[in-house]
Amino acid sequence: MCGVLGCVLAVVAWQRAGLPYNEQGHYFDGLVNYHQQSVLGYALAALAALLLAGALAWVVSGTRRR
């Protein structure tokens, strides 16, 4: 579950990073105002979720060997 969440957040960060932000770091699509600083937040959340998924997989694989 954490791996899926990490992948989804990474895709969102990738898509938001490609938006044409103005000088103030804002992008307005007519409905929502996106901030360029939020890309870093999505990327860090994706990294944390993927690291947690990796750690959990490592723990589970270690307990199955016994």
BAFI-408387 format. One line per field, with one value per atom (N, C-alpha, C, CB): residue number from 1; residue in one letter; chain; atom name; x, y negated, z negated. Coordinates in Angstrom, 2 decimals, padded with zeros to 5 digits. Last residue first. Glycine has a CB too. Layout:
N
seq NUM, ...
type A, ...
mol A, ...
atom CA, ...
east X, ...
north Y, ...
up Z, ...
END
This chain:
66
seq 66, 66, 66, 66, 65, 65, 65, 65, 64, 64, 64, 64, 63, 63, 63, 63, 62, 62, 62, 62, 61, 61, 61, 61, 60, 60, 60, 60, 59, 59, 59, 59, 58, 58, 58, 58, 57, 57, 57, 57, 56, 56, 56, 56, 55, 55, 55, 55, 54, 54, 54, 54, 53, 53, 53, 53, 52, 52, 52, 52, 51, 51, 51, 51, 50, 50, 50, 50, 49, 49, 49, 49, 48, 48, 48, 48, 47, 47, 47, 47, 46, 46, 46, 46, 45, 45, 45, 45, 44, 44, 44, 44, 43, 43, 43, 43, 42, 42, 42, 42, 41, 41, 41, 41, 40, 40, 40, 40, 39, 39, 39, 39, 38, 38, 38, 38, 37, 37, 37, 37, 36, 36, 36, 36, 35, 35, 35, 35, 34, 34, 34, 34, 33, 33, 33, 33, 32, 32, 32, 32, 31, 31, 31, 31, 30, 30, 30, 30, 29, 29, 29, 29, 28, 28, 28, 28, 27, 27, 27, 27, 26, 26, 26, 26, 25, 25, 25, 25, 24, 24, 24, 24, 23, 23, 23, 23, 22, 22, 22, 22, 21, 21, 21, 21, 20, 20, 20, 20, 19, 19, 19, 19, 18, 18, 18, 18, 17, 17, 17, 17, 16, 16, 16, 16, 15, 15, 15, 15, 14, 14, 14, 14, 13, 13, 13, 13, 12, 12, 12, 12, 11, 11, 11, 11, 10, 10, 10, 10, 9, 9, 9, 9, 8, 8, 8, 8, 7, 7, 7, 7, 6, 6, 6, 6, 5, 5, 5, 5, 4, 4, 4, 4, 3, 3, 3, 3, 2, 2, 2, 2, 1, 1, 1, 1
type R, R, R, R, R, R, R, R, R, R, R, R, T, T, T, T, G, G, G, G, S, S, S, S, V, V, V, V, V, V, V, V, W, W, W, W, A, A, A, A, L, L, L, L, A, A, A, A, G, G, G, G, A, A, A, A, L, L, L, L, L, L, L, L, L, L, L, L, A, A, A, A, A, A, A, A, L, L, L, L, A, A, A, A, A, A, A, A, L, L, L, L, A, A, A, A, Y, Y, Y, Y, G, G, G, G, L, L, L, L, V, V, V, V, S, S, S, S, Q, Q, Q, Q, Q, Q, Q, Q, H, H, H, H, Y, Y, Y, Y, N, N, N, N, V, V, V, V, L, L, L, L, G, G, G, G, D, D, D, D, F, F, F, F, Y, Y, Y, Y, H, H, H, H, G, G, G, G, Q, Q, Q, Q, E, E, E, E, N, N, N, N, Y, Y, Y, Y, P, P, P, P, L, L, L, L, G, G, G, G, A, A, A, A, R, R, R, R, Q, Q, Q, Q, W, W, W, W, A, A, A, A, V, V, V, V, V, V, V, V, A, A, A, A, L, L, L, L, V, V, V, V, C, C, C, C, G, G, G, G, L, L, L, L, V, V, V, V, G, G, G, G, C, C, C, C, M, M, M, M
mol A, A, A, A, A, A, A, A, A, A, A, A, A, A, A, A, A, A, A, A, A, A, A, A, A, A, A, A, A, A, A, A, A, A, A, A, A, A, A, A, A, A, A, A, A, A, A, A, A, A, A, A, A, A, A, A, A, A, A, A, A, A, A, A, A, A, A, A, A, A, A, A, A, A, A, A, A, A, A, A, A, A, A, A, A, A, A, A, A, A, A, A, A, A, A, A, A, A, A, A, A, A, A, A, A, A, A, A, A, A, A, A, A, A, A, A, A, A, A, A, A, A, A, A, A, A, A, A, A, A, A, A, A, A, A, A, A, A, A, A, A, A, A, A, A, A, A, A, A, A, A, A, A, A, A, A, A, A, A, A, A, A, A, A, A, A, A, A, A, A, A, A, A, A, A, A, A, A, A, A, A, A, A, A, A, A, A, A, A, A, A, A, A, A, A, A, A, A, A, A, A, A, A, A, A, A, A, A, A, A, A, A, A, A, A, A, A, A, A, A, A, A, A, A, A, A, A, A, A, A, A, A, A, A, A, A, A, A, A, A, A, A, A, A, A, A, A, A, A, A, A, A, A, A, A, A, A, A, A, A, A, A, A, A
atom N, CA, C, CB, N, CA, C, CB, N, CA, C, CB, N, CA, C, CB, N, CA, C, CB, N, CA, C, CB, N, CA, C, CB, N, CA, C, CB, N, CA, C, CB, N, CA, C, CB, N, CA, C, CB, N, CA, C, CB, N, CA, C, CB, N, CA, C, CB, N, CA, C, CB, N, CA, C, CB, N, CA, C, CB, N, CA, C, CB, N, CA, C, CB, N, CA, C, CB, N, CA, C, CB, N, CA, C, CB, N, CA, C, CB, N, CA, C, CB, N, CA, C, CB, N, CA, C, CB, N, CA, C, CB, N, CA, C, CB, N, CA, C, CB, N, CA, C, CB, N, CA, C, CB, N, CA, C, CB, N, CA, C, CB, N, CA, C, CB, N, CA, C, CB, N, CA, C, CB, N, CA, C, CB, N, CA, C, CB, N, CA, C, CB, N, CA, C, CB, N, CA, C, CB, N, CA, C, CB, N, CA, C, CB, N, CA, C, CB, N, CA, C, CB, N, CA, C, CB, N, CA, C, CB, N, CA, C, CB, N, CA, C, CB, N, CA, C, CB, N, CA, C, CB, N, CA, C, CB, N, CA, C, CB, N, CA, C, CB, N, CA, C, CB, N, CA, C, CB, N, CA, C, CB, N, CA, C, CB, N, CA, C, CB, N, CA, C, CB, N, CA, C, CB, N, CA, C, CB, N, CA, C, CB, N, CA, C, CB, N, CA, C, CB, N, CA, C, CB
east 012.75, 012.93, 012.06, 012.65, 011.99, 013.11, 013.25, 014.41, 010.06, 009.63, 010.75, 009.15, 011.40, 010.62, 010.15, 009.42, 012.57, 013.41, 012.66, 014.04, 010.41, 011.23, 012.16, 012.05, 009.49, 008.65, 009.49, 007.50, 011.63, 011.27, 010.46, 010.47, 011.52, 012.73, 012.44, 013.81, 009.00, 009.27, 010.51, 009.47, 009.44, 008.46, 008.68, 007.04, 011.34, 011.68, 010.71, 011.66, 009.84, 011.06, 011.44, 012.20, 007.85, 007.48, 008.68, 006.92, 009.45, 008.68, 008.26, 007.43, 010.36, 011.31, 010.62, 012.05, 007.91, 008.67, 009.72, 009.34, 007.20, 006.33, 007.07, 005.11, 009.35, 009.10, 008.24, 008.42, 009.01, 010.24, 010.03, 011.37, 006.51, 006.68, 007.92, 006.79, 007.15, 006.17, 006.27, 004.74, 008.95, 009.42, 008.45, 009.63, 007.19, 008.35, 008.89, 009.46, 005.36, 004.90, 006.07, 004.18, 007.15, 006.40, 005.89, 005.24, 008.01, 008.98, 008.27, 009.83, 005.60, 006.24, 007.25, 006.93, 004.94, 004.28, 004.89, 002.80, 006.17, 006.79, 006.17, 006.70, 004.40, 005.60, 006.29, 006.56, 000.94, 002.16, 003.37, 002.11, -002.06, -000.99, 000.24, -000.65, -005.35, -004.07, -003.01, -004.14, -008.06, -007.18, -005.87, -006.90, -009.40, -010.16, -009.29, -010.74, -007.59, -008.97, -009.85, -009.54, -005.08, -005.68, -007.14, -005.57, -002.25, -003.71, -004.32, -004.24, 000.66, 000.02, -001.47, 000.59, 003.41, 002.02, 001.58, 001.12, 005.83, 005.75, 004.33, 006.44, 006.13, 005.86, 005.75, 004.60, 006.39, 007.55, 007.36, 007.81, 004.44, 004.84, 006.01, 003.64, 004.79, 004.60, 005.05, 005.38, 003.60, 004.26, 003.97, 003.81, 004.35, 003.41, 004.16, 002.44, 006.02, 006.01, 005.06, 005.68, 005.51, 006.79, 006.82, 007.95, 003.13, 003.11, 004.41, 002.86, 004.06, 003.11, 003.11, 001.71, 005.74, 006.28, 005.37, 006.44, 003.91, 005.04, 005.61, 006.14, 002.26, 001.70, 002.82, 000.89, 004.12, 003.49, 002.91, 002.38, 004.66, 005.74, 005.19, 006.65, 002.17, 002.71, 003.86, 003.19, 002.04, 001.03, 001.56, -000.29, 004.22, 004.19, 003.20, 003.85, 003.39, 004.62, 004.66, 005.81, 001.09, 000.98, 002.22, 000.79, 002.31, 001.35, 001.20, -000.03, 003.85, 004.49, 003.60, 004.91, 001.94, 002.83, 003.54, 003.87, 000.82, 000.00, 000.87, -000.94
north 017.26, 018.01, 019.20, 017.15, 015.87, 016.80, 017.69, 016.03, 014.04, 015.24, 016.28, 014.88, 011.89, 012.72, 014.01, 011.95, 010.75, 011.29, 012.19, 010.17, 009.84, 010.88, 011.52, 010.31, 007.86, 009.03, 010.16, 008.65, 006.04, 006.66, 007.93, 005.68, 005.34, 005.94, 006.66, 004.87, 004.17, 005.37, 006.09, 004.99, 001.96, 002.98, 004.27, 002.47, 000.58, 001.05, 002.15, -000.11, 000.00, 000.81, 001.39, -000.01, -001.62, -000.38, 000.55, -000.68, -003.73, -002.94, -001.61, -003.72, -004.70, -004.18, -003.32, -005.34, -005.52, -004.45, -003.86, -004.98, -007.55, -006.39, -005.23, -006.76, -009.35, -008.75, -007.50, -009.77, -010.03, -009.38, -008.68, -010.40, -011.28, -010.08, -009.32, -010.46, -013.46, -012.49, -011.19, -013.07, -014.76, -014.24, -013.22, -015.39, -015.42, -014.57, -013.97, -015.37, -017.12, -015.86, -014.90, -016.14, -019.19, -018.45, -017.12, -019.27, -020.11, -019.53, -018.71, -020.63, -021.13, -020.04, -019.34, -020.55, -023.37, -022.12, -020.91, -022.19, -025.53, -024.96, -023.63, -025.93, -026.35, -025.63, -024.96, -026.57, -025.93, -026.60, -025.73, -026.88, -026.47, -025.56, -026.38, -024.54, -027.13, -027.82, -026.88, -029.15, -026.08, -025.82, -026.59, -024.30, -027.15, -026.63, -026.53, -025.27, -028.19, -028.62, -028.17, -028.12, -027.43, -026.77, -027.16, -025.28, -029.09, -029.10, -028.52, -030.55, -028.84, -028.44, -028.36, -027.07, -030.62, -030.22, -029.79, -031.36, -031.93, -030.51, -029.99, -030.23, -034.47, -034.31, -032.84, -035.03, -034.14, -034.60, -034.42, -036.06, -031.09, -032.47, -032.87, -033.44, -027.75, -028.67, -030.07, -028.19, -025.41, -026.70, -027.73, -027.26, -022.14, -023.23, -024.54, -023.39, -020.06, -020.48, -021.61, -019.34, -019.47, -020.11, -020.64, -019.13, -018.09, -019.47, -020.19, -019.48, -015.60, -016.40, -017.85, -015.82, -014.83, -014.95, -015.83, -013.55, -014.69, -015.64, -015.88, -015.11, -012.63, -013.97, -015.01, -014.00, -010.54, -010.96, -012.36, -009.96, -010.37, -010.69, -011.16, -009.46, -009.61, -010.92, -011.33, -010.91, -007.04, -008.06, -009.46, -007.80, -005.80, -005.95, -007.01, -004.61, -005.90, -006.56, -006.79, -005.74, -004.29, -005.70, -006.49, -005.83, -001.87, -002.47, -003.96, -001.77, -001.49, -001.59, -002.24, -000.22, -001.23, -002.39, -002.58, -002.23, 001.19, 000.00, -001.27, 000.01
up -008.87, -010.13, -010.20, -011.31, -006.64, -006.52, -007.76, -006.29, -007.30, -006.59, -006.50, -005.20, -008.36, -009.27, -008.60, -009.79, -006.11, -007.17, -008.12, -007.94, -004.69, -004.09, -005.12, -002.94, -006.45, -006.18, -005.58, -005.23, -006.31, -007.59, -007.35, -008.47, -003.59, -004.13, -005.45, -004.34, -003.45, -002.65, -003.17, -001.16, -005.13, -005.50, -004.72, -005.26, -003.59, -004.93, -005.39, -005.93, -001.27, -001.20, -002.55, -000.65, -002.38, -001.70, -001.60, -000.30, -003.29, -004.24, -003.63, -004.71, -000.82, -001.80, -002.85, -002.48, 000.26, 000.92, -000.01, 002.18, -001.54, -001.37, -000.72, -000.53, -001.19, -002.50, -002.37, -003.43, 001.53, 001.08, -000.26, 000.97, 001.40, 002.22, 001.78, 003.71, -000.22, -000.69, 000.10, -000.58, 001.50, 000.22, -000.36, -000.76, 003.62, 003.87, 002.57, 004.57, 002.36, 002.95, 003.18, 004.29, 001.61, 000.61, 001.13, 000.12, 004.11, 003.18, 002.10, 002.54, 005.04, 005.76, 004.85, 007.05, 003.61, 003.23, 003.94, 003.53, 004.80, 003.61, 003.21, 002.46, 006.76, 007.16, 005.98, 007.87, 006.38, 005.93, 006.27, 004.41, 008.22, 007.80, 007.42, 008.91, 007.95, 007.96, 007.40, 007.15, 010.00, 008.86, 009.06, 008.71, 012.22, 011.09, 009.84, 011.43, 013.96, 014.10, 012.95, 015.40, 013.25, 014.42, 014.63, 014.26, 012.28, 012.14, 013.40, 011.87, 010.49, 011.75, 011.49, 012.30, 009.05, 009.05, 010.45, 008.54, 008.72, 008.41, 008.33, 007.13, 009.61, 008.18, 007.77, 007.81, 012.34, 011.58, 010.08, 011.89, 012.98, 013.25, 012.34, 013.04, 014.32, 013.20, 013.59, 011.95, 016.17, 016.44, 015.35, 017.82, 014.85, 015.10, 015.35, 013.91, 014.13, 015.52, 015.84, 016.37, 011.50, 011.81, 013.24, 011.60, 011.62, 011.11, 011.43, 009.61, 012.57, 013.36, 012.92, 013.25, 010.44, 011.80, 012.67, 012.44, 008.31, 008.24, 009.63, 007.30, 009.26, 009.03, 008.99, 007.71, 009.27, 010.53, 010.39, 010.95, 006.53, 007.46, 008.81, 007.66, 005.54, 005.18, 006.10, 003.73, 006.68, 007.02, 006.71, 006.25, 005.40, 006.87, 007.30, 007.53, 002.72, 003.14, 004.64, 002.72, 002.86, 002.47, 002.91, 000.95, 003.48, 004.42, 004.13, 004.33, 001.19, 002.49, 003.52, 002.97, -000.78, -000.82, 000.52, -001.95, 000.00, 000.00, 000.00, -001.21
END
